[in-house]
Amino acid sequence: MTLKRQLLVASLLMLFIPWAGLQFVLELDDALRQQAGEQLQMQAKRLAETAGDALIGQSPVTSDEPAIYVDTLNRSLNLDGYPDDWPGYEEGAANEESPVSTPASGEGETSQPALTWQAASDGRHLYLLIRISNRQPVLYDPGNPDAAHDRLLLWLKPPSDSVDETIGQQTWLIRTTAPGTFYAVNGGDGESGKASSRPDYRVTGSWQSTRSGWQLELQMPAPPPGSRLGFGARWTEQGNQVGVSTATEPLPMLVRPNQTLERQLEPRLNPGQRVRVLEPAGWVRAQQKVGAEQIRPEFDQLSPLEVTEQISLNALRALIRFYQPEPAQALGAGHQLTPETRPSEGLVRHSDGSTWLLTTEPVFGGRTLILEQSLDQLLTLSGSALGSVIARSTLIIVGLTLVLLGYASWLSWRITRLQRAVSASVDDDGRIIGTLPAARSNDELGQLQRHFSQMVNRLHGYNRYLESFSRRLSHELKTPVAVVRSSLENLSHSESEAERAQYLRRASDATDRLRQILNGMSEAARLEQSFDHADNEPFDLAEVASQATAAYQGVDPGHRIQYVGPEQGLAMTGSPELIVQLLDKLVDNARDFTPEGGLIQVALASQADGLCLTVFNEGSALPDNTGTDIFDPFVSLRDGHEEGHLGQGLLIVRLIAEFHGAKVDADNATEGGVDGVRFRLTLPPND
């Protein structure tokens, strides 16, 4: 497995941390939901007791009891005959009650006149919005009162427990000569001649024609609690009185929200809870709701981190909802909730998508109390704190994973590039054919690349050395071996002692030459081996160079050996013994080419690119275009290849220079008007 994949797997393992956190949140949510359900049930019992006490003495509205639900208003309505200021107008006909009249025949619902209504009260007045559809109105003609016309009858029956015996059932007749304001007329049942002509100005409103019929909006004094109210539209068809109406025997009971009970329930609710008390028929007798205390910050006020956190938190809530049980069908939003449409307990989902925890509790009189807890509030309890931590940790882990992947890709790319560079520097036969690019970074990979580069360079130099060594060794050994062979052949044919002694001396000289060659090779090999055990240490190069130069002058009075440079103060790190050996070889080489009494100058200076150690000798110049490197083995520019010089000295100089990371070269130069040759060693700056 590659390094990139290993880091990818290691990074993916960190994803188990948010997964474990999610499992913990789900378990916590389940435990909180169970606990919340138990607490909700206990709270519902207490609220049911409160509701039962408040509803004592009020007759329950059963399913066989006709009823008209009266909305609560906190303002007066404009009696213009239009419903634009009625509660629920924005939601269309959501709050309108279904028509109580049914089609007289099977011709279809849209073809038969229908009656719909809506009632509301502000405490002082009762407002009715009554619509007659599928019926084009025939207005009342005062000049011909017996002519057929459309009208509305209104019946009011006081509560049965009323102590005022003077108050009986009241009846009003509403008819109009033209759309607009009207006043009801007391008495009458709509038959011609039976209505009183005395108007009751307390019952007034506005009559308007609509596209499919007519409607009216009326206002009357609010009936006392327990009153029954009914109304019906009448008109004449084919000489018969027909129409649509509410129930008449008995009249519908007016069902109003019990505001006293609602005020008692409100302080007993917790944030995010909603309670409803239903009559046996499903009418909402009281309802109260307390919003959640959570304040959602404005989006513009959130920082990018908070926006990301909110997104993550919403995702966490979605995950929790995903693992939660499927909510039951939501309760209706109208004023009547039939028992068949409401669950007894558990999770429910409303039409706006919100999920609630619901429980029910029976109330005195066959009523039912429904208590709901917002699951968003519950999620806030279970998920806000821990969810925020998990959301943040998930973001951090995802960010770290991406960073690790990027870092792993970068490391993999560098390693692959180094591998390609190393492979490109060696051919199929194992020969070094190139160098590695310089490393720019100082980390471990950069150091590895530099080490590879040094290794490749050394292998390259070693390969060149081996290639030239065998060639030059063969060349150097060929002559003395030939001399030995010819001397031995001639020895067998010599006739005198003088000739035999001459051939023996030649063979001996040739073997000495072979011994010197082998000694030189051994010296170079030992030097290379000593590099493996040489210890680098800080020392003063100026002090070493000056003292060594003084020693050279002491043992060689035939030449003028001088030192130019500071006596001390030029520190470097390396092997002082090898540096002295390097100076020995350079000075020995200089003495070989310097005439008697000539100048040999050892100079040391500090430059911008490091320390520069030079050895100048007076004498013959280097030939141009020799075609060979004087630092290679078995290379000597001495005339006639003098005895004892095998061309190994400058090879040792180069090996010591390379060991110290220095460069060495030689060129013709003039020092103080004296022509000669200068060898220059450039040492890298001391770290």
Secondary structure, 3 states (H helix, E strand, C coil): CCHHHHHHHHHHHCCHHHHHHHHHHHHHHHHHHHHHHHHHHHHHHHHHHHHHHHCCCCCCCCCCCCEEEEEECCCCCCCCCCCCCCCCCCCCCCCCCCCCCCCCCCCCHHHCCEEEEEEEECCCEEEEEEEEECCCCCCCCCCCCCCCCCEEEEEEECCCCCCCCCCCCEEEEECCCCCEEEEEEECCCCCCCCCCCCEEEEEEEEEEECCCEEEEEEEEECCCCCCEEEEEEEEEECCEEEEEECCCCCCCEEECCCHHHHHHHHHHCCCCEEEEEECCCCEEEEEEEECCCCCCCCHHHCCHHHHHHHHHHHHHHHHHHHHCCCCECCCCCCCECCHHHCCCEEEEECCCCCEEEEEEEEECCCEEEEEEEEHHHHHHHHHHHHHHHHHHHHHHHHHHHHHHHHHHHHHHHHHHHHHHHHHHCECCCCCECCCCCCCCCCCHHHHHHHHHHHHHHHHHHHHHHHHHHHHHHHHHHHHHHHHHHHHHHHHHHCCCHHHHHHHHHHHHHHHHHHHHHHHHHHHHHHHHHHHHHCCCEEEEHHHHHHHHHHHHHHHCCCCEEEEECCCCCCEEEECHHHHHHHHHHHHHHHHHHCCCCCEEEEEEEEECCEEEEEEEEECCCCCCCCCCCCCCCCCCCCCCCCCCCCCCHHHHHHHHHHHCCCEEEEEEEEECCEEEEEEEEEECCCC
